[in-house]
Amino acid sequence: MEIVSSRLIAFALTSLVMLAMSRMCWADGHQAADLLAGTFNWKVSEPLVAPIERPDDPCYSIKDPSVVFYQGQWHLFCSIRSQKRSHQIEYLSFSDWKDANAAQRHILRMHDGYFCAPQVFYFAPHKKWYLICQASDESWQPKYQVAYSVSTDIADPASWSELKPLGAKQALGKSGLDFWVICDDAKAHLFFTTLDGHMWREETSLENFPAGWSEPALAIRGDIFEASHTYRLKGLDKYLTLVEAQGGHGWRYYKAYLADQLDGEWTPLAATKDNAFASMANTRPVGEKWTDSISHGELLRAGYNHRLEVDAADLRFLFQGVRDEDRAGKPYGEIPWRLGILEPE
């Protein structure tokens, strides 16, 4: 009887494990299918990161996040807007998002002037971390453009090199903003928007990166604004672009486009006001409502290198948000943006 009972227990446990695993696989497949169908529904975390008090230069907001998970730590880079110095990049690291707001803050010292809207990734061919951002310097021609810095230790905020111009081209005389680099097997691709419904792409070979950029080519034309971010969908052999728009369900919201290759045609996926990637119409707060906008954000990646892969079955979106009543009557630079995460419903 004891042997039979043991076998029955073992069989039952094995069955439960297999059932749990099959449900997990179904859920993962279901999430990926929803993505390819352009169906998105999210729950909104509580605010996870807020600007900290700096008596010598009061900080209004933390925004424009770029984040990677490396060696057991999240490494988060953001723009901050302050009273005396308007645009800077702040770094913080932590192992768990519940502790993010308490993490020590570091203002990067790679530039003395205007610099913001960071993107961070590890460029494996050089064995270096790259930070891409928009910046301005009186010694540059033109003085405002996309720039880069490198480091061999992402955890050391003092290790980043002085900013240098990336050497990208202007699009029809416009410099663009919110620059974003992603690589395939042969090339690096630079995407940016120009605040006029256009998203542009430039390219260079992996061997020539970070130099040698081509003339801009139009990637997407439509009702889009800024903060375009492009990723490779792991296991699906497709690319996903997210780009911010204005005036939908919420002051700011996000659209999504798909392509088979980075220099290919971008097909609308969830790219209307009523069928968006993320807006106030398809998000639900888990606690008290703290935002009326889904603005400049970054998907949490499945890796940290220059391929910028994300898991289609586990999308999470770190974004900046603010309530309409908290931004009312304020200049843009004084809007109190905070950061939260969207997770699938």
C-alpha positions in Angstrom: 0.0 0.0 0.0 2.8 2.4 0.8 4.4 1.8 -2.6 1.1 2.3 -4.4 0.5 5.5 -2.4 3.9 6.8 -3.2 3.5 6.1 -6.9 0.1 7.8 -6.9 1.5 10.9 -5.2 4.4 11.0 -7.6 2.0 10.7 -10.6 -0.2 13.4 -9.2 2.7 15.8 -8.6 4.1 15.1 -12.1 0.6 15.8 -13.6 0.3 19.1 -11.7 3.7 20.2 -12.9 3.0 19.3 -16.5 -0.4 21.1 -16.3 1.2 24.2 -14.8 3.9 24.2 -17.5 1.3 23.8 -20.3 -0.7 26.7 -18.9 2.5 28.8 -18.8 3.3 27.9 -22.4 -0.2 28.7 -23.4 -0.1 32.1 -21.6 3.2 32.9 -23.2 1.9 32.0 -26.7 -1.3 33.9 -26.0 0.7 37.1 -25.1 2.8 36.8 -28.3 -0.4 36.2 -30.4 -2.0 39.3 -28.8 1.1 41.3 -29.8 1.0 40.1 -33.4 -2.7 40.8 -33.5 -2.2 44.4 -32.2 -4.2 43.7 -29.0 -2.8 45.3 -25.9 -4.2 45.7 -22.4 -2.1 46.8 -19.4 -2.1 47.4 -15.7 -0.3 50.4 -14.4 2.1 50.1 -11.5 2.2 52.6 -8.7 4.9 55.3 -9.3 8.3 53.7 -9.0 10.8 56.5 -9.5 10.3 60.2 -8.7 12.6 63.2 -8.8 14.7 63.7 -5.7 15.2 66.8 -3.7 18.4 68.7 -4.5 18.5 71.9 -2.5 21.3 73.4 -4.6 19.3 72.8 -7.8 15.7 71.7 -7.3 14.6 68.9 -9.6 11.2 69.1 -11.3 11.0 65.7 -13.0 12.6 62.4 -14.0 11.8 61.2 -17.5 13.1 59.6 -20.8 14.2 56.3 -19.2 16.6 53.8 -20.7 17.3 50.6 -18.8 19.1 47.3 -18.9 19.4 44.4 -16.6 23.0 43.3 -16.1 24.8 41.2 -13.5 21.8 41.1 -11.2 21.1 44.8 -11.3 18.8 47.2 -13.2 20.8 50.1 -14.6 18.6 53.0 -15.2 19.5 56.2 -17.1 17.0 59.1 -17.3 16.8 62.8 -18.1 16.2 65.1 -15.2 14.8 68.7 -15.5 16.0 71.1 -12.8 15.7 74.7 -11.9 19.3 75.9 -12.6 20.5 73.3 -15.1 17.7 72.4 -17.4 18.8 69.1 -19.0 21.0 66.4 -17.4 21.3 62.6 -17.3 20.9 60.8 -14.0 22.0 57.2 -13.3 20.7 54.8 -10.6 21.0 51.0 -10.1 19.0 48.5 -8.0 18.1 44.8 -7.9 14.4 45.2 -7.4 11.9 47.8 -8.7 10.4 48.2 -5.3 13.7 49.7 -4.1 14.3 51.9 -7.2 13.2 55.2 -5.7 15.5 54.7 -2.7 18.6 54.0 -4.9 21.5 56.4 -4.8 21.3 59.0 -7.7 24.3 60.0 -9.8 24.4 62.9 -12.3 26.7 61.8 -15.1 29.7 64.1 -15.7 30.2 63.4 -19.4 29.1 66.8 -20.5 28.9 70.3 -18.9 26.0 71.6 -21.0 22.7 70.4 -22.4 22.3 66.6 -22.7 19.3 64.3 -22.3 17.1 61.5 -23.7 19.6 58.7 -23.1 19.8 55.2 -24.7 22.1 52.6 -23.3 23.3 49.3 -24.7 26.4 47.0 -24.8 28.1 47.0 -28.3 29.6 43.6 -28.3 32.1 44.1 -31.2 33.8 46.8 -29.2 33.2 45.3 -25.8 32.0 48.6 -24.5 28.8 50.2 -23.3 27.4 53.0 -25.4 25.2 55.9 -24.3 23.5 57.7 -27.1 21.7 61.0 -26.4 20.9 64.5 -27.8 23.2 67.2 -26.7 24.4 70.7 -27.4 27.9 72.3 -27.3 29.1 75.6 -28.7 32.2 74.0 -30.2 30.2 71.5 -32.3 28.9 72.1 -35.8 26.0 72.1 -35.7 26.0 72.8 -32.0 23.0 70.6 -31.3 23.1 67.0 -32.5 23.1 63.3 -31.5 26.2 62.4 -29.4 27.7 59.4 -27.7 29.8 58.3 -24.7 31.4 55.0 -23.9 32.3 53.0 -20.8 33.7 49.6 -19.9 31.8 49.5 -16.6 28.1 50.4 -16.6 28.0 50.3 -12.8 30.6 53.1 -12.5 28.9 56.5 -13.2 32.3 58.1 -13.3 33.6 55.8 -16.1 31.7 57.4 -19.0 33.9 59.3 -21.6 33.3 62.8 -22.7 30.4 63.2 -25.1 31.3 63.3 -28.8 29.1 64.0 -31.8 28.0 60.8 -33.5 28.3 62.4 -37.0 24.7 61.6 -38.1 23.1 63.7 -40.9 20.2 66.1 -40.6 16.8 65.2 -42.2 15.8 68.0 -44.6 17.7 70.4 -42.5 16.3 69.2 -39.2 18.4 67.7 -36.5 15.8 65.5 -34.9 15.5 64.2 -31.4 15.2 61.1 -29.2 17.9 59.2 -31.1 17.8 55.4 -31.0 20.4 52.9 -32.3 19.7 49.2 -33.0 21.8 46.7 -34.9 21.2 43.7 -37.1 23.8 41.2 -38.3 25.5 43.6 -40.6 24.5 47.2 -39.8 23.8 49.7 -37.1 20.6 51.7 -37.7 19.9 55.1 -36.2 16.2 56.2 -35.8 14.9 59.6 -34.8 11.8 61.8 -35.2 11.5 65.5 -36.3 8.3 66.5 -34.5 6.4 66.8 -37.8 5.0 63.3 -38.3 8.2 61.8 -39.7 10.5 59.1 -38.3 13.9 58.8 -40.1 16.5 56.1 -40.3 20.3 56.3 -41.0 22.7 53.3 -41.2 26.3 52.4 -41.0 28.2 49.1 -41.0 29.0 47.4 -37.8 32.7 47.8 -38.7 32.3 51.6 -39.1 30.1 52.2 -36.0 29.9 54.8 -34.5 30.9 56.7 -37.6 30.0 56.5 -41.3 26.3 57.3 -41.2 24.2 57.4 -44.4 21.8 60.1 -45.5 18.4 59.9 -43.7 15.7 57.8 -45.3 12.1 58.2 -44.3 11.0 55.2 -42.1 7.4 56.2 -41.0 5.1 59.0 -41.9 1.9 59.5 -39.9 0.4 61.1 -36.8 3.5 60.5 -34.7 5.4 62.9 -32.4 8.6 61.8 -30.7 10.4 59.1 -28.6 10.5 56.3 -31.1 12.1 53.1 -29.8 12.8 50.0 -31.9 13.4 46.4 -30.8 13.9 43.0 -32.2 11.2 40.5 -31.2 13.0 37.5 -29.8 12.1 34.3 -31.6 9.7 36.0 -34.1 12.2 37.4 -36.6 10.4 40.7 -36.6 11.0 44.2 -35.4 8.8 46.4 -33.3 8.8 50.2 -33.2 7.0 52.2 -30.5 6.5 55.9 -31.1 4.8 58.6 -29.1 1.8 60.5 -30.3 -0.4 63.3 -28.9 -4.1 63.9 -28.3 -5.5 60.4 -28.2 -6.9 58.8 -25.0 -4.7 60.8 -22.8 -2.5 63.8 -23.6 0.3 61.5 -24.7 0.0 57.8 -25.8 2.0 55.2 -27.8 1.6 53.6 -31.2 3.2 50.4 -32.5 4.5 49.3 -35.9 6.0 46.0 -37.2 8.6 45.3 -39.9 10.5 42.2 -41.1 13.8 44.1 -41.3 15.1 47.4 -40.0 15.4 49.0 -43.4 12.0 47.5 -44.5 8.5 48.8 -44.6 6.8 49.5 -41.3 3.2 48.2 -41.0 0.8 49.8 -38.5 0.1 47.3 -35.7 -1.6 49.3 -33.0 -1.4 52.8 -34.5 -4.6 54.6 -34.0 -6.1 56.6 -31.2 -8.7 54.0 -30.5 -6.4 51.0 -31.0 -3.1 52.1 -29.5 -0.1 50.2 -28.0 -0.7 52.1 -24.7 -3.1 54.9 -23.8 -5.5 55.7 -21.1 -8.1 53.6 -22.9 -6.3 50.3 -22.5 -4.5 50.8 -19.1 -5.8 50.2 -15.6 -4.1 51.5 -12.4 -3.4 48.8 -9.8 -3.7 51.5 -7.1 -4.6 55.2 -7.0 -4.6 56.7 -10.5 -1.4 58.8 -10.8 -1.1 59.5 -14.6 -3.2 60.8 -17.5 -0.5 60.1 -20.0 1.6 57.3 -21.3 4.7 59.2 -22.4 8.4 58.5 -23.3 9.2 55.0 -22.4 11.4 51.9 -22.9 10.5 48.3 -23.1 12.3 46.1 -20.5 14.7 44.1 -22.7 15.4 40.4 -22.8 19.2 41.2 -23.1 21.4 44.2 -22.9 23.4 44.2 -26.2 23.2 46.1 -29.5 20.4 43.7 -30.9 17.9 45.2 -28.4 15.8 42.1 -28.1 12.6 41.9 -26.2 10.5 38.9 -25.3 7.1 39.1 -27.1 5.6 36.9 -24.4 6.7 39.1 -21.6 6.4 42.7 -22.6 6.8 45.3 -19.8 7.0 49.1 -20.6 8.8 51.6 -18.3 7.2 55.0 -19.0 6.9 58.6 -17.7 3.5 59.8 -16.5 1.8 62.7 -14.9 -1.7 63.7 -13.9 -3.3 66.5 -16.0 -4.0 68.5 -12.8 -0.3 68.3 -11.8 0.9 69.6 -15.1 -1.8 72.3 -15.6 -0.4 75.8 -16.0 3.3 74.7 -15.8 6.0 75.2 -18.5 7.0 71.9 -20.0 10.3 71.8 -18.2 8.5 72.1 -14.8 6.0 69.2 -15.4 6.5 66.7 -12.5 7.0 63.5 -14.5 7.5 60.2 -12.6 8.2 56.7 -13.8 6.0 53.6 -13.7 5.7 50.2 -15.5 3.0 48.8 -17.7 2.5 45.0 -17.4 0.1 42.9 -19.4 -3.4 42.3 -17.9 
